[in-house]
Amino acid sequence: MKPRIRSVNLSKYARVANELGIDPLSMFRKVGLDHSCLNTPDLLVPESAFATLLETSSAQMGHASLGLLMGSYWRLSDFGPISLLLQHQESLAAMLKTLKDYNHLISSTVATEVVTQGRYSIIQLHLDTERETPGRHPTELGITALLSLCRHQLGKSWSPSSIHFSHSSPSSTMSHRRVLGSEIVFASDFDGIVVSNDEMTQLNVDHDSLMESHARSLMEIHAPRPASKSLEQQVRNTLQSLLPHGRHSIAHVAGALGFTARSLQRHLETNNTSFQETLDAVRSQAALRALQNSQLSISEAATLTGFAENSSFTRWFSKHFQQSPSSWRQQNLNRRLS
């Protein structure tokens, strides 16, 4: 099935487009989207058409940060039916787990993972699209929507330790500083929000466990959770989060998923794959994404792909892509310019 997202995203787009002086209905027609979806926020629409809409509109508006501006209007209710349950969570950690449990109600492209590093936790965003890279606008929309979730739990004036984007910095970051209000890192090795562990587990003094139980019962009746993702997909998601931090061994991944290394390998082999094959697939995606970012050096691309040395990265890349990383980057750059 093609990746799809809820049409509430188009309502946010229409609001920002009108403010910036562009006709949203005309843009909808240009990319093949039906304007009737504006009246049905939970209707699922093609993610690829939405991404094209943002790219085309941004260029027409002088490269405005559309995803960011759309996310600035995001509210808890925009998460759809699960908003009822999200508002009755005892902590940010519990809220993020609930969001992950019912992620199928939001989009088939969005995944979140929490990685703990010392005193901090990284709320990482992964967008699984049909493109080599998700694109700046969908990523900034996703991160800003996640930020609204955090602020609902921790207070409207709360700011995280830092916010990270894997794409390069736009020519002006004034809108980013106004909307996000914290330290922003571009060309980072991940897309996500960094918060302290204390903030993750901080209890909501107004939490009502009985109301949470009622809300969860309603969700299970009207929108039950789907069957768990395949083990291979769980391994891929875990690797996407751990790879940039150099914690991508089978022992690291198995521990995160509650397996021993031996049992995880055995389960993967039962499904006609292996840990190494899955690691190579995730590495390939991470490598190409890093090399497309001209602001990252080959050394930084190697680190993002889980290699401590450039020579090891170059050998691995050449084996899988039949050319060196620098050659691939130059060829890709020439293709963009032609």
Backbone hydrogen bonds, N-H to C=O, Kabsch-Sander energy under -0.5 kcal/mol:
donor,donor_aa,acceptor,acceptor_aa,energy
5,I,45,V,-2.6
6,R,106,I,-1.0
7,S,43,L,-2.4
8,V,41,P,-1.5
9,N,6,R,-1.6
10,L,7,S,-1.0
11,S,7,S,-1.2
12,K,8,V,-1.7
13,Y,9,N,-1.9
14,A,10,L,-2.7
15,R,11,S,-1.8
16,V,12,K,-2.1
17,A,13,Y,-3.1
18,N,14,A,-2.2
19,E,15,R,-1.7
20,L,16,V,-1.8
21,G,18,N,-1.1
22,I,17,A,-2.6
27,M,23,D,-1.6
28,F,24,P,-2.4
29,R,25,L,-2.1
30,K,26,S,-1.7
31,V,27,M,-1.4
32,G,28,F,-0.6
32,G,29,R,-0.8
33,L,28,F,-2.9
37,C,34,D,-1.7
38,L,35,H,-1.9
39,N,36,S,-1.7
40,T,37,C,-1.5
43,L,40,T,-1.9
45,V,5,I,-3.0
47,E,3,P,-2.5
50,F,46,P,-1.6
51,A,47,E,-2.5
52,T,48,S,-2.1
53,L,49,A,-2.2
54,L,50,F,-2.0
55,E,51,A,-2.4
56,T,52,T,-2.8
57,S,53,L,-2.3
58,S,54,L,-2.5
59,A,55,E,-2.0
60,Q,56,T,-1.7
61,M,57,S,-1.7
62,G,59,A,-1.2
63,H,58,S,-3.1
64,A,58,S,-1.0
66,L,64,A,-2.0
69,L,65,S,-2.3
70,M,66,L,-2.9
71,G,67,G,-2.4
72,S,68,L,-1.4
73,Y,70,M,-1.4
74,W,71,G,-1.7
78,D,75,R,-1.5
79,F,76,L,-1.9
80,G,77,S,-1.7
82,I,79,F,-0.6
83,S,80,G,-2.5
84,L,81,P,-1.2
86,L,82,I,-2.8
87,Q,83,S,-2.0
88,H,85,L,-1.5
89,Q,86,L,-0.9
92,L,199,E,-0.5
93,A,200,M,-2.6
95,M,91,S,-2.1
96,L,92,L,-2.6
97,K,93,A,-1.8
98,T,94,A,-2.2
99,L,95,M,-2.4
100,K,96,L,-2.0
101,D,97,K,-2.3
102,Y,98,T,-1.8
103,N,100,K,-1.2
105,L,102,Y,-2.1
106,I,103,N,-2.0
107,S,103,N,-1.7
108,S,4,R,-2.2
111,A,126,H,-2.1
113,E,124,Q,-1.8
115,V,113,E,-0.5
115,V,122,I,-2.3
117,Q,120,Y,-3.2
120,Y,117,Q,-1.9
121,S,195,V,-3.3
122,I,115,V,-3.1
123,I,121,S,-0.6
123,I,193,I,-3.2
124,Q,113,E,-3.2
124,Q,122,I,-1.1
125,L,191,D,-3.0
126,H,111,A,-2.9
128,D,109,T,-3.3
128,D,126,H,-0.6
129,T,127,L,-1.1
139,T,135,G,-1.5
140,E,136,R,-2.6
141,L,137,H,-2.2
142,G,138,P,-2.3
143,I,139,T,-2.5
144,T,140,E,-2.1
145,A,141,L,-2.3
146,L,142,G,-2.1
147,L,143,I,-2.2
148,S,144,T,-1.7
149,L,145,A,-1.4
150,C,146,L,-2.2
151,R,147,L,-2.5
152,H,148,S,-1.6
153,Q,149,L,-1.4
154,L,150,C,-2.8
155,G,151,R,-1.9
158,W,155,G,-1.7
161,S,194,V,-2.0
162,S,194,V,-1.1
163,I,183,E,-2.6
164,H,192,G,-3.2
165,F,185,V,-2.7
177,R,173,T,-2.5
178,R,174,M,-2.0
179,V,175,S,-2.7
180,L,176,H,-2.8
181,G,176,H,-0.6
181,G,177,R,-1.1
185,V,163,I,-3.0
186,F,184,I,-0.5
187,A,167,H,-2.7
188,S,165,F,-3.0
192,G,164,H,-1.9
192,G,190,F,-0.6
193,I,123,I,-2.0
194,V,162,S,-2.8
195,V,121,S,-2.6
195,V,193,I,-0.6
197,N,119,R,-2.7
200,M,196,S,-1.8
201,T,197,N,-1.6
202,Q,198,D,-0.8
204,N,90,E,-2.6
205,V,203,L,-0.7
207,H,204,N,-2.0
209,S,207,H,-0.6
212,E,208,D,-2.1
213,S,209,S,-2.1
214,H,210,L,-2.2
215,A,211,M,-2.6
216,R,212,E,-2.5
217,S,213,S,-2.1
218,L,214,H,-2.0
219,M,215,A,-2.1
220,E,216,R,-2.4
221,I,217,S,-1.5
222,H,218,L,-2.6
223,A,219,M,-3.1
234,Q,230,S,-2.2
235,V,231,L,-2.5
236,R,232,E,-2.4
237,N,233,Q,-2.7
238,T,234,Q,-2.2
239,L,235,V,-2.6
240,Q,236,R,-2.4
241,S,237,N,-1.2
242,L,238,T,-2.3
243,L,239,L,-3.0
245,H,242,L,-1.3
246,G,243,L,-2.1
247,R,242,L,-1.8
253,V,249,S,-2.3
254,A,250,I,-2.8
255,G,251,A,-2.2
256,A,252,H,-1.9
257,L,253,V,-1.5
258,G,254,A,-0.7
258,G,255,G,-0.7
259,F,254,A,-3.1
264,L,260,T,-2.4
265,Q,261,A,-2.2
266,R,262,R,-2.1
267,H,263,S,-2.3
268,L,264,L,-2.3
269,E,265,Q,-2.4
270,T,266,R,-1.6
271,N,267,H,-0.9
271,N,268,L,-0.8
272,N,269,E,-1.7
273,T,268,L,-1.8
278,T,274,S,-2.0
279,L,275,F,-2.8
280,D,276,Q,-2.6
281,A,277,E,-1.8
282,V,278,T,-2.2
283,R,279,L,-2.8
284,S,280,D,-2.5
285,Q,281,A,-1.7
286,A,282,V,-2.3
287,A,283,R,-3.1
288,L,284,S,-2.3
289,R,285,Q,-1.9
290,A,286,A,-2.3
291,L,287,A,-2.6
292,Q,288,L,-1.5
293,N,289,R,-0.5
293,N,290,A,-1.1
294,S,292,Q,-1.0
296,L,293,N,-2.0
301,A,297,S,-2.3
302,A,298,I,-2.3
303,T,299,S,-1.9
304,L,300,E,-2.3
305,T,301,A,-1.3
306,G,303,T,-1.6
307,F,302,A,-2.8
313,F,309,E,-1.8
314,T,310,N,-3.0
315,R,311,S,-2.2
316,W,312,S,-2.3
317,F,313,F,-3.1
318,S,314,T,-2.6
319,K,315,R,-1.8
320,H,316,W,-1.7
321,F,317,F,-2.7
322,Q,318,S,-1.5
328,W,324,S,-2.5
329,R,325,P,-2.5
330,Q,326,S,-2.2
331,Q,327,S,-2.4
332,N,328,W,-2.6
333,L,329,R,-2.4
334,N,330,Q,-2.4
335,R,331,Q,-1.8
336,R,332,N,-1.7
337,L,333,L,-1.9
338,S,334,N,-1.4
